Amino acid sequence: MQGVKSVWDFIQNEVLGMKWLNRLIGSLLESLGLDVGGKVGGTVQFFLYDVVKIMVLLGVLILIISYIQSYFPPERTKKILGRFHGIGANCIAALLGTVTPFCSCSSIPLFIGFTSAGLPLGVTFSFLISSPMVDLGSLVLLMSIFGWKVAIVYVVLGLVIAVVGGTLIEKLHLEKYVEEYIRNGRSIDIPQEELHFKDRLKYAWEQVVSTAKKVAPYVLIGVGIGAIIHNWIPESFIVKALGGNNPFGVIIATIAGVPMYADIFGTIPIAEALLGKGALLGVVLSFMMGVTTLSLPSMIMLRKAVKPRLLGTFVAICTGGIIVVGYFFNAFQSLLI
């Protein structure tokens, strides 16, 4: 058993966490005369290490996920979802959301297409919630930083929010609050060309390049903020604002994430730095969920597709779910880390 644990620790720390890279960067900076134990040297080390680590993991993960995604073009996804009914359809939609693009703004056009095609509204919202909040990439990245327990529970609870949220929207019969041009839209079945291995690999690589270009600015900003938090903001301030003595930390973190726009790759460095400074686990994960699911730019885009009442219901369900998940992680933090 000890041998298995040793192997897993090596995978988590040296393969996924790439701690060897942190040590290498630290040695290089020290050879250049920078004190990595100081604020400036520590900031530079944190920034370089997290940027390189996230972009490398990002490239590998997108290549794998995009290859899988090549088997699920919109028309095929629509046909798969059309075979299921009730809560089973919500579960399948939430799971399919895990193999789609990494941010909410990328998922909204697919949501519009599925809704125009006549899929149940609750099913399309289960997809819309899970797509930015939970993906295969988030599972691996969270595992590399917070451990496998946190990563798995995060993904499971994210899927629960997606399924419950979509089911509630379905039960409320809010179809009339979808904009008319979408309700009256009709999708055309386009025959899907069967792709070969080389075609899928080419598609996956194109997705790597395209996604890397899109997310790189947010990764740089996120890592920069994380580096500042990690090395310049006093631990006492973080503990006071987001630690165990503040019962409203989860709510504050969820709301704070709304004005921002980033995918999970840009929010993880901030979450990592906050956790290291003493913020509670539920607080940092609520912040991540708030940014990826409820960001203001994506809500503006969604408003073009749905009317205020449906948009408000969506925001209320997601916000409530994220806050509940945050307090759950706070309550069981000692068991998960």
Residue frames relative to the residue before (quaternion, step in Angstrom):
aa qw qx qy qz dx dy dz
M 1.0000 0.0000 0.0000 0.0000 0.00 0.00 0.00
Q 0.6375 0.5330 -0.3142 0.4591 3.55 1.05 -0.85
G 0.6277 0.5455 -0.3239 0.4511 3.55 1.11 -0.76
V 0.6380 0.5183 -0.3188 0.4719 3.58 1.02 -0.83
K 0.6537 0.5136 -0.3109 0.4606 3.57 0.97 -0.90
S 0.6418 0.5285 -0.3227 0.4525 3.58 1.00 -0.80
V 0.6439 0.5149 -0.3112 0.4726 3.56 1.01 -0.87
W 0.6758 0.4926 -0.2999 0.4590 3.57 0.90 -0.94
D 0.6321 0.5290 -0.3319 0.4588 3.60 0.98 -0.82
F 0.6342 0.5210 -0.3268 0.4686 3.58 1.04 -0.78
I 0.6554 0.5069 -0.3138 0.4637 3.59 0.92 -0.90
Q 0.6959 0.4832 -0.2839 0.4490 3.57 0.86 -0.98
N 0.7577 0.4102 -0.2208 0.4570 3.59 0.84 -0.95
E 0.7989 0.3366 -0.1597 0.4722 3.57 0.79 -1.02
V 0.7140 0.4078 -0.2594 0.5065 3.61 1.09 -0.64
L 0.7661 0.3285 -0.1918 0.5181 3.58 0.63 -1.11
G 0.7386 0.4130 -0.2306 0.4804 3.59 0.86 -0.94
M 0.2130 -0.8238 0.4980 0.1673 3.57 1.27 -0.40
K 0.1036 0.8288 -0.5392 0.1079 3.59 0.91 0.96
W 0.5596 0.5994 -0.3848 0.4237 3.58 1.17 -0.56
L 0.6280 0.5357 -0.3308 0.4575 3.57 1.09 -0.72
N 0.6319 0.5341 -0.3276 0.4563 3.58 1.01 -0.82
R 0.6614 0.4950 -0.3024 0.4755 3.57 0.98 -0.88
L 0.6411 0.5316 -0.3179 0.4531 3.59 1.00 -0.83
I 0.6705 0.4851 -0.2972 0.4762 3.58 0.89 -0.94
G 0.6275 0.5379 -0.3328 0.4541 3.59 1.03 -0.80
S 0.6628 0.5019 -0.3046 0.4647 3.58 0.94 -0.88
L 0.6540 0.5136 -0.3136 0.4584 3.59 0.96 -0.85
L 0.6676 0.4966 -0.3076 0.4617 3.58 0.95 -0.85
E 0.6449 0.5147 -0.3191 0.4663 3.58 1.03 -0.77
S 0.6340 0.5257 -0.3299 0.4612 3.58 1.10 -0.69
L 0.6702 0.4671 -0.2821 0.5031 3.55 1.28 -0.45
G 0.6158 -0.5982 0.3241 0.3974 3.56 1.31 0.11
L 0.5319 0.6162 -0.4191 0.4023 3.59 1.25 0.19
D 0.3360 -0.7235 0.5694 0.1984 3.56 -1.00 0.85
V 0.2639 -0.8020 0.5150 0.1481 3.60 -0.25 1.26
G 0.5964 0.5499 -0.3700 0.4528 3.58 1.24 -0.12
G 0.6262 0.5271 -0.3314 0.4692 3.57 1.28 -0.24
K 0.7086 -0.4735 0.3129 0.4193 3.55 -1.31 0.16
V 0.6944 0.4656 -0.2887 0.4666 3.59 0.83 -0.94
G 0.6949 0.4665 -0.2834 0.4682 3.58 0.78 -0.99
G 0.6467 0.5195 -0.3163 0.4602 3.58 1.02 -0.78
T 0.6341 0.5291 -0.3223 0.4628 3.57 1.05 -0.77
V 0.6639 0.4973 -0.3000 0.4711 3.58 0.91 -0.92
Q 0.6566 0.5095 -0.3146 0.4586 3.58 0.94 -0.87
F 0.6452 0.5176 -0.3140 0.4661 3.59 0.90 -0.93
F 0.6762 0.5118 -0.2979 0.4384 3.57 0.87 -1.01
L 0.7039 0.4674 -0.2794 0.4561 3.60 0.75 -1.05
Y 0.6636 0.5232 -0.3033 0.4402 3.56 0.91 -0.95
D 0.7217 0.4432 -0.2710 0.4575 3.61 0.76 -0.99
V 0.6249 0.5353 -0.3520 0.4462 3.60 0.99 -0.73
V 0.6915 0.4678 -0.2845 0.4712 3.59 0.81 -1.02
K 0.6614 0.5202 -0.3128 0.4406 3.59 0.89 -0.95
I 0.6969 0.4738 -0.2842 0.4572 3.58 0.80 -0.99
M 0.6809 0.4865 -0.3110 0.4505 3.61 0.89 -0.83
V 0.6284 0.5143 -0.3411 0.4736 3.61 1.06 -0.68
L 0.6714 0.4761 -0.2967 0.4844 3.59 0.85 -0.96
L 0.6133 0.5668 -0.3347 0.4366 3.55 1.04 -0.83
G 0.6761 0.5027 -0.2967 0.4497 3.56 0.86 -0.97
V 0.6748 0.4928 -0.2940 0.4640 3.57 0.88 -0.94
L 0.6886 0.4969 -0.2829 0.4461 3.56 0.87 -1.00
I 0.6676 0.4936 -0.3140 0.4606 3.59 0.90 -0.88
L 0.6070 0.5523 -0.3566 0.4466 3.57 1.03 -0.73
I 0.6904 0.4685 -0.2755 0.4775 3.59 0.89 -0.95
I 0.7004 0.4799 -0.2772 0.4498 3.57 0.81 -1.05
S 0.6597 0.5046 -0.3144 0.4597 3.59 0.97 -0.81
Y 0.5985 0.5374 -0.3648 0.4690 3.58 1.08 -0.62
I 0.6511 0.4901 -0.3071 0.4914 3.58 0.98 -0.85
Q 0.6592 0.5345 -0.3011 0.4349 3.56 0.96 -0.93
S 0.5754 0.6043 -0.3815 0.3977 3.61 1.13 -0.53
Y 0.6326 0.5127 -0.3277 0.4791 3.58 1.25 -0.32
F 0.7545 0.3536 -0.1905 0.5190 3.61 1.26 -0.23
P 0.0210 0.7900 -0.6105 0.0530 3.61 0.44 1.16
P 0.7229 -0.4735 0.2703 0.4244 3.63 -1.17 0.45
E 0.6733 0.4990 -0.3192 0.4425 3.60 0.88 -0.87
R 0.6633 0.4864 -0.3120 0.4754 3.58 0.96 -0.79
T 0.6246 0.5337 -0.3334 0.4625 3.57 1.03 -0.79
K 0.6398 0.5281 -0.3210 0.4568 3.57 0.98 -0.87
K 0.6666 0.4958 -0.3061 0.4649 3.59 0.95 -0.84
I 0.6255 0.5289 -0.3398 0.4621 3.58 1.03 -0.76
L 0.6891 0.4804 -0.2857 0.4612 3.57 0.86 -0.96
G 0.6353 0.5663 -0.3230 0.4139 3.57 1.08 -0.72
R 0.6260 0.5536 -0.3397 0.4316 3.60 1.21 -0.37
F 0.7198 0.4204 -0.2364 0.4992 3.58 1.22 -0.39
H 0.1429 -0.7845 0.6003 0.0611 3.53 -1.22 0.56
G 0.7850 0.3168 -0.2306 0.4798 3.54 -1.24 0.46
I 0.8145 -0.2508 0.1843 0.4895 3.53 -1.20 -0.56
G 0.5503 0.6069 -0.3915 0.4191 3.59 1.21 -0.46
A 0.6443 0.5132 -0.3170 0.4701 3.57 1.06 -0.79
N 0.6320 0.5264 -0.3300 0.4633 3.59 1.05 -0.75
C 0.6439 0.5202 -0.3196 0.4611 3.58 1.00 -0.81
I 0.6655 0.4902 -0.3059 0.4725 3.60 0.91 -0.90
A 0.6428 0.5218 -0.3271 0.4556 3.61 0.97 -0.83
A 0.6501 0.5108 -0.3168 0.4647 3.58 0.96 -0.85
L 0.6647 0.4960 -0.3042 0.4686 3.59 0.96 -0.83
L 0.6472 0.5052 -0.3237 0.4703 3.60 0.99 -0.78
G 0.5884 0.5865 -0.3615 0.4232 3.57 1.16 -0.54
T 0.6159 0.5721 -0.3483 0.4148 3.57 1.17 -0.48
V 0.7303 0.3792 -0.2461 0.5121 3.63 1.18 -0.28
T 0.5378 0.6014 -0.4067 0.4286 3.57 1.18 0.59
P 0.7670 -0.3738 0.2307 0.4676 3.62 -1.26 0.10
F 0.6108 -0.6610 0.3537 0.2545 3.50 -1.28 0.57
C 0.7685 0.3035 -0.2114 0.5221 3.64 1.09 -0.12
S 0.6499 -0.5564 0.3554 0.3764 3.55 -1.20 0.56
C 0.6326 0.5438 -0.3461 0.4293 3.61 1.00 -0.76
S 0.6443 0.5066 -0.3213 0.4743 3.60 1.12 -0.59
S 0.6816 0.5083 -0.2830 0.4438 3.58 1.12 -0.64
I 0.5733 0.6340 -0.3797 0.3539 3.59 1.10 -0.62
P 0.6369 0.5079 -0.3615 0.4536 3.69 0.89 -0.69
L 0.6372 0.5023 -0.3315 0.4814 3.61 1.04 -0.71
F 0.6080 0.5484 -0.3402 0.4625 3.58 1.03 -0.79
I 0.6619 0.5025 -0.3053 0.4649 3.59 0.91 -0.92
G 0.6572 0.5207 -0.3079 0.4496 3.57 0.97 -0.88
F 0.6656 0.4959 -0.2995 0.4704 3.58 0.94 -0.88
T 0.6585 0.5024 -0.3141 0.4641 3.59 0.97 -0.83
S 0.6416 0.5179 -0.3168 0.4687 3.60 1.00 -0.80
A 0.6580 0.5230 -0.3042 0.4482 3.56 1.10 -0.70
G 0.5879 -0.6248 0.3520 0.3743 3.58 1.26 -0.05
L 0.4036 0.6948 -0.5030 0.3185 3.60 1.19 0.26
P 0.6136 -0.5644 0.3904 0.3905 3.62 -1.07 0.66
L 0.5778 -0.6330 0.3968 0.3286 3.54 -0.98 0.92
G 0.6486 0.5301 -0.3243 0.4395 3.58 0.94 -0.82
V 0.6305 0.5346 -0.3245 0.4597 3.56 1.06 -0.76
T 0.6804 0.4823 -0.2977 0.4645 3.58 0.88 -0.90
F 0.6519 0.4966 -0.3264 0.4710 3.61 1.08 -0.61
S 0.5786 0.5474 -0.3842 0.4669 3.61 1.09 -0.53
F 0.6385 0.5139 -0.3077 0.4833 3.55 1.06 -0.80
L 0.6787 0.5155 -0.2896 0.4356 3.57 0.89 -0.99
I 0.6654 0.4969 -0.3066 0.4651 3.59 1.03 -0.74
S 0.7284 0.4565 -0.2622 0.4386 3.58 0.79 -1.00
S 0.5876 0.6385 -0.3757 0.3254 3.58 1.00 -0.78
P 0.7655 0.3168 -0.2297 0.5108 3.66 0.74 -0.86
M 0.6716 0.5453 -0.3017 0.4006 3.58 1.05 -0.77
V 0.8108 0.1255 -0.0068 0.5717 3.56 0.94 -0.92
D 0.2066 0.7509 -0.6159 0.1189 3.58 -0.87 0.90
L 0.6914 -0.4858 0.3311 0.4201 3.53 -1.26 0.29
G 0.6174 0.5549 -0.3403 0.4417 3.55 1.11 -0.67
S 0.6415 0.5269 -0.3286 0.4505 3.57 1.00 -0.82
L 0.6068 0.5672 -0.3531 0.4306 3.57 1.05 -0.75
V 0.7024 0.4611 -0.2681 0.4713 3.57 0.85 -0.97
L 0.6768 0.4947 -0.3027 0.4534 3.60 0.89 -0.90
L 0.6497 0.5021 -0.3176 0.4743 3.57 0.95 -0.84
M 0.6289 0.5394 -0.3269 0.4546 3.55 1.06 -0.79
S 0.6666 0.5232 -0.3047 0.4348 3.58 0.99 -0.82
I 0.7588 0.3700 -0.1914 0.5006 3.59 1.13 -0.59
F 0.8136 0.2713 -0.1185 0.5004 3.59 0.82 -0.99
G 0.5774 -0.5875 0.3876 0.4138 3.60 1.24 -0.22
W 0.6523 -0.5691 0.3434 0.3643 3.56 -1.21 0.52
K 0.6114 0.5615 -0.3684 0.4186 3.62 1.01 -0.66
V 0.6749 0.4873 -0.2874 0.4737 3.57 0.86 -1.00
A 0.6570 0.5335 -0.3132 0.4309 3.58 0.91 -0.95
I 0.7000 0.4699 -0.2793 0.4595 3.58 0.81 -0.97
V 0.6627 0.4925 -0.3128 0.4695 3.60 0.92 -0.88
Y 0.6127 0.5497 -0.3432 0.4523 3.60 1.04 -0.78
V 0.6874 0.4793 -0.2846 0.4655 3.59 0.84 -0.98
V 0.6567 0.5125 -0.3176 0.4530 3.59 0.89 -0.90
L 0.6949 0.4629 -0.2825 0.4723 3.60 0.86 -0.93
G 0.6004 0.5463 -0.3564 0.4626 3.59 1.12 -0.61
L 0.6539 0.4965 -0.3015 0.4847 3.58 1.01 -0.81
V 0.6170 0.5397 -0.3424 0.4592 3.59 1.06 -0.72
I 0.6335 0.5180 -0.3286 0.4715 3.60 0.96 -0.86
A 0.6601 0.5180 -0.3060 0.4497 3.59 0.94 -0.90
V 0.6896 0.4745 -0.2844 0.4673 3.59 0.87 -0.93
V 0.6783 0.4786 -0.2898 0.4763 3.59 0.87 -0.97
G 0.6540 0.5220 -0.3164 0.4469 3.60 0.93 -0.87
G 0.6758 0.4836 -0.2916 0.4737 3.58 0.89 -0.90
T 0.6476 0.5233 -0.3151 0.4554 3.58 0.99 -0.81
L 0.6468 0.5143 -0.3170 0.4656 3.60 0.98 -0.84
I 0.6546 0.5042 -0.3138 0.4678 3.57 0.94 -0.89
E 0.6260 0.5316 -0.3312 0.4646 3.59 1.05 -0.73
K 0.6908 0.4921 -0.2794 0.4500 3.59 0.91 -0.94
L 0.6613 0.5168 -0.3030 0.4515 3.58 1.14 -0.59
H 0.2956 -0.7982 0.4822 0.2073 3.62 1.33 -0.13
L 0.2397 0.8090 -0.4918 0.2150 3.55 0.68 1.16
E 0.2511 0.8188 -0.4903 0.1616 3.59 1.24 0.36
K 0.6507 0.5402 -0.3274 0.4215 3.60 1.03 -0.74
Y 0.6524 0.5097 -0.3183 0.4619 3.58 1.26 -0.23
V 0.4759 0.5844 -0.4729 0.4564 3.56 1.27 0.46
E 0.5590 -0.6203 0.4204 0.3551 3.59 -0.91 0.86
E 0.6096 -0.6297 0.3548 0.3254 3.52 -1.00 0.97
Y 0.6469 0.5400 -0.3409 0.4168 3.60 0.92 -0.80
I 0.6537 0.4784 -0.3153 0.4944 3.58 1.19 -0.46
R 0.6510 0.5183 -0.3190 0.4536 3.59 0.97 -0.86
N 0.7327 0.4066 -0.2272 0.4963 3.58 1.05 -0.74
G 0.4820 0.6849 -0.4263 0.3418 3.57 1.27 -0.03
R 0.1649 -0.7658 0.6137 0.0984 3.51 -1.21 0.46
S 0.2690 -0.7563 0.5699 0.1758 3.56 -0.81 0.91
I 0.3138 -0.7373 0.5710 0.1788 3.52 -1.15 0.64
D 0.3942 -0.7143 0.5244 0.2437 3.54 -0.81 1.00
I 0.0976 -0.7898 0.6053 0.0195 3.55 -0.62 1.16
P 0.4659 -0.6765 0.4748 0.3161 3.61 -0.70 0.95
Q 0.3257 -0.7561 0.5394 0.1765 3.55 -0.87 0.98
E 0.3898 -0.7181 0.5319 0.2224 3.53 -0.77 1.08
E 0.4209 -0.7037 0.5119 0.2562 3.57 -0.86 0.94
L 0.2495 -0.7919 0.5446 0.1186 3.54 -0.63 1.14
H 0.3409 -0.7098 0.5774 0.2157 3.53 -1.16 0.66
F 0.7499 -0.4109 0.2667 0.4446 3.57 -1.30 0.22
K 0.6806 0.4902 -0.2968 0.4564 3.60 0.85 -0.97
D 0.6355 0.5286 -0.3291 0.4566 3.58 1.06 -0.78
R 0.6643 0.4971 -0.3045 0.4678 3.57 0.96 -0.87
L 0.6460 0.5167 -0.3175 0.4636 3.57 1.02 -0.82
K 0.6353 0.5213 -0.3199 0.4715 3.57 1.03 -0.81
Y 0.6423 0.5177 -0.3120 0.4713 3.57 0.98 -0.89
A 0.6552 0.5202 -0.3084 0.4527 3.58 0.95 -0.92
W 0.6665 0.4967 -0.3049 0.4648 3.59 0.93 -0.88
E 0.6254 0.5295 -0.3353 0.4649 3.59 1.02 -0.76
Q 0.6418 0.5144 -0.3162 0.4728 3.57 1.09 -0.74
V 0.5972 0.5587 -0.3534 0.4541 3.58 1.08 -0.73
V 0.6931 0.4772 -0.2740 0.4657 3.57 0.80 -1.06
S 0.6803 0.5028 -0.2895 0.4479 3.57 0.87 -1.01
T 0.6977 0.4671 -0.2766 0.4675 3.58 0.84 -0.98
A 0.6258 0.5423 -0.3422 0.4441 3.58 0.97 -0.80
K 0.6463 0.5128 -0.3198 0.4658 3.59 0.99 -0.82
K 0.6804 0.5006 -0.2911 0.4491 3.58 0.99 -0.86
V 0.7779 0.3868 -0.1999 0.4531 3.57 0.81 -0.97
A 0.4811 0.7021 -0.4321 0.2981 3.61 1.17 -0.45
P 0.6622 0.4920 -0.3456 0.4471 3.67 0.81 -0.80
Y 0.6769 0.4899 -0.2990 0.4608 3.59 0.99 -0.83
V 0.6047 0.5344 -0.3527 0.4737 3.57 1.11 -0.63
L 0.6578 0.5108 -0.3080 0.4599 3.59 0.91 -0.92
I 0.6679 0.4851 -0.3009 0.4775 3.58 0.94 -0.89
G 0.6672 0.5158 -0.3002 0.4458 3.57 0.90 -0.96
V 0.6732 0.4773 -0.2943 0.4820 3.57 0.92 -0.91
G 0.6199 0.5450 -0.3415 0.4495 3.59 1.03 -0.75
I 0.6583 0.4885 -0.3029 0.4861 3.58 0.94 -0.89
G 0.6455 0.5288 -0.3119 0.4543 3.56 0.99 -0.88
A 0.6527 0.5179 -0.3132 0.4558 3.58 0.97 -0.84
I 0.6428 0.5117 -0.3204 0.4714 3.58 1.02 -0.79
I 0.6502 0.5099 -0.3137 0.4679 3.58 0.93 -0.93
H 0.6828 0.5291 -0.2829 0.4169 3.55 0.90 -1.04
N 0.8266 0.2825 -0.1045 0.4755 3.57 0.92 -0.90
W 0.7849 0.3677 -0.1744 0.4673 3.60 1.09 -0.51
I 0.6888 0.4482 -0.2986 0.4852 3.63 1.06 -0.59
P 0.4826 -0.6916 0.4482 0.2966 3.62 -0.70 1.01
E 0.5581 -0.6261 0.4383 0.3232 3.54 -1.02 0.86
S 0.6211 0.5701 -0.3439 0.4134 3.59 1.01 -0.79
F 0.6337 0.5338 -0.3278 0.4540 3.58 1.08 -0.75
I 0.6640 0.4968 -0.3027 0.4697 3.60 0.93 -0.93
V 0.6571 0.5122 -0.3142 0.4552 3.58 0.90 -0.92
K 0.6622 0.5116 -0.3091 0.4519 3.58 0.96 -0.86
A 0.7334 0.4349 -0.2370 0.4657 3.58 0.92 -0.92
L 0.8392 0.1679 -0.0325 0.5162 3.57 0.88 -0.94
G 0.5158 0.6559 -0.4103 0.3680 3.58 1.25 0.21
G 0.7879 -0.3797 0.2361 0.4234 3.52 -1.36 -0.14
N 0.6416 0.5455 -0.3334 0.4239 3.60 1.14 -0.46
N 0.6781 0.4273 -0.2951 0.5200 3.58 1.25 -0.13
P 0.2732 -0.8043 0.5040 0.1564 3.64 -0.23 1.20
F 0.6849 0.4762 -0.2798 0.4753 3.58 1.24 -0.35
G 0.3265 0.7893 -0.4755 0.2104 3.61 1.26 0.17
V 0.6496 0.5206 -0.3167 0.4547 3.58 0.96 -0.87
I 0.6633 0.5005 -0.3027 0.4668 3.58 0.93 -0.90
I 0.6438 0.5210 -0.3182 0.4613 3.59 0.95 -0.89
A 0.6765 0.5018 -0.2947 0.4514 3.59 0.90 -0.96
T 0.6417 0.5279 -0.3242 0.4522 3.59 0.98 -0.84
I 0.6861 0.4731 -0.2769 0.4782 3.58 0.89 -0.97
A 0.6353 0.5515 -0.3287 0.4293 3.59 1.03 -0.82
G 0.6577 0.5356 -0.3134 0.4270 3.58 1.10 -0.60
V 0.5449 0.6740 -0.3863 0.3155 3.59 1.18 -0.54
P 0.7108 0.4535 -0.3093 0.4398 3.68 0.75 -0.86
M 0.6267 0.5627 -0.3403 0.4182 3.58 1.19 -0.43
Y 0.1295 -0.7584 0.6259 0.1278 3.54 -1.31 0.26
A 0.3220 0.7043 -0.5756 0.2625 3.54 -0.60 1.18
D 0.4173 -0.6443 0.5504 0.3283 3.54 -1.27 0.16
I 0.7511 -0.4096 0.2596 0.4480 3.55 -1.28 0.03
F 0.6105 0.5697 -0.3560 0.4196 3.60 1.13 -0.59
G 0.6863 0.4659 -0.2833 0.4814 3.58 1.13 -0.58
T 0.6934 0.4869 -0.2812 0.4506 3.59 1.13 -0.58
I 0.5680 0.6338 -0.3875 0.3543 3.60 1.08 -0.61
P 0.6519 0.5017 -0.3553 0.4439 3.70 0.84 -0.73
I 0.6320 0.5158 -0.3349 0.4716 3.59 1.05 -0.73
A 0.6556 0.5121 -0.3038 0.4643 3.57 0.96 -0.93
E 0.6361 0.5393 -0.3177 0.4511 3.57 1.00 -0.86
A 0.6804 0.4844 -0.2870 0.4691 3.58 0.93 -0.92
L 0.6447 0.5226 -0.3210 0.4564 3.59 0.97 -0.84
L 0.6551 0.5076 -0.3116 0.4649 3.57 0.95 -0.88
G 0.6577 0.5240 -0.3028 0.4485 3.56 1.00 -0.83
K 0.6888 0.4701 -0.2668 0.4830 3.56 1.19 -0.58
G 0.6922 -0.5074 0.2840 0.4274 3.60 1.21 0.01
A 0.4420 0.6643 -0.4856 0.3570 3.61 1.22 0.13
L 0.5284 -0.6378 0.4545 0.3278 3.58 -1.09 0.66
L 0.6374 -0.5642 0.3737 0.3683 3.56 -1.16 0.69
G 0.6700 0.5096 -0.3062 0.4445 3.59 0.89 -0.90
V 0.6148 0.5561 -0.3382 0.4453 3.55 1.12 -0.69
V 0.7123 0.4487 -0.2777 0.4628 3.60 0.78 -0.98
L 0.6618 0.4890 -0.3214 0.4686 3.61 1.01 -0.68
S 0.6032 0.5325 -0.3538 0.4768 3.61 1.11 -0.60
F 0.6169 0.5373 -0.3356 0.4670 3.56 1.05 -0.78
M 0.6599 0.5104 -0.3085 0.4571 3.58 0.91 -0.92
M 0.6751 0.4910 -0.2951 0.4648 3.57 0.90 -0.92
G 0.6389 0.5382 -0.3241 0.4440 3.57 1.03 -0.80
V 0.6636 0.5027 -0.3015 0.4647 3.57 0.96 -0.89
T 0.7457 0.4404 -0.2454 0.4357 3.58 0.74 -1.03
T 0.7637 0.3908 -0.1996 0.4735 3.60 1.05 -0.69
L 0.8195 0.2733 -0.1012 0.4934 3.60 0.92 -0.88
S 0.2705 0.7927 -0.5168 0.1770 3.60 1.18 0.34
L 0.6123 -0.6052 0.3830 0.3349 3.56 -1.06 0.84
P 0.6540 0.5096 -0.3467 0.4386 3.67 0.83 -0.79
S 0.6775 0.4792 -0.3101 0.4639 3.60 0.93 -0.81
M 0.6233 0.5264 -0.3464 0.4629 3.61 1.09 -0.64
I 0.6169 0.5281 -0.3443 0.4712 3.59 1.08 -0.69
M 0.6475 0.5056 -0.3143 0.4758 3.58 0.99 -0.81
L 0.6716 0.5055 -0.3012 0.4503 3.58 0.91 -0.91
R 0.5951 0.5782 -0.3610 0.4258 3.57 1.11 -0.65
K 0.5991 0.5598 -0.3599 0.4452 3.60 1.14 -0.48
A 0.7273 0.4284 -0.2270 0.4857 3.56 1.22 -0.49
V 0.7960 0.1823 -0.0914 0.5699 3.59 1.10 -0.62
K 0.5324 -0.6354 0.4664 0.3087 3.55 -1.26 0.49
P 0.7274 -0.4826 0.2591 0.4134 3.59 -1.18 0.53
R 0.6544 0.5257 -0.3481 0.4174 3.63 0.87 -0.81
L 0.6758 0.4724 -0.2941 0.4833 3.59 0.94 -0.86
L 0.6294 0.5251 -0.3319 0.4668 3.58 1.01 -0.78
G 0.6608 0.5093 -0.3025 0.4608 3.58 0.95 -0.88
T 0.6332 0.5239 -0.3234 0.4690 3.57 1.05 -0.78
F 0.6389 0.5293 -0.3105 0.4638 3.57 0.98 -0.89
V 0.6739 0.4888 -0.2916 0.4710 3.59 0.87 -0.98
A 0.6611 0.5167 -0.3116 0.4459 3.61 0.92 -0.90
I 0.6624 0.5035 -0.3057 0.4629 3.59 0.94 -0.89
C 0.6824 0.4831 -0.2897 0.4657 3.57 0.88 -0.96
T 0.6523 0.5148 -0.3191 0.4557 3.59 0.93 -0.89
G 0.6573 0.5107 -0.3052 0.4626 3.57 0.93 -0.90
G 0.6662 0.5090 -0.2965 0.4573 3.55 0.95 -0.91
I 0.6562 0.5130 -0.3070 0.4604 3.57 0.96 -0.89
I 0.6563 0.5058 -0.3149 0.4628 3.60 0.95 -0.84
V 0.6382 0.5147 -0.3284 0.4690 3.61 0.96 -0.82
V 0.6502 0.5095 -0.3093 0.4711 3.59 0.95 -0.90
G 0.6350 0.5448 -0.3284 0.4383 3.59 0.98 -0.83
Y 0.6949 0.4529 -0.2783 0.4843 3.57 0.86 -0.93
F 0.5812 0.5628 -0.3729 0.4543 3.60 1.14 -0.56
F 0.6796 0.4755 -0.2907 0.4770 3.60 0.87 -0.94
N 0.6205 0.5352 -0.3511 0.4531 3.60 1.01 -0.70
A 0.6772 0.5188 -0.2898 0.4339 3.54 0.94 -0.94
F 0.7939 0.2884 -0.1299 0.5193 3.57 1.02 -0.81
Q 0.2438 0.8139 -0.4991 0.1705 3.60 1.25 0.38
S 0.6703 0.5230 -0.3112 0.4245 3.60 0.88 -0.92
L 0.6812 0.4774 -0.2882 0.4743 3.59 1.15 -0.54
L 0.7119 0.4831 -0.2437 0.4477 3.56 1.20 -0.59
I 0.7545 0.3171 -0.1910 0.5420 3.60 1.13 -0.54
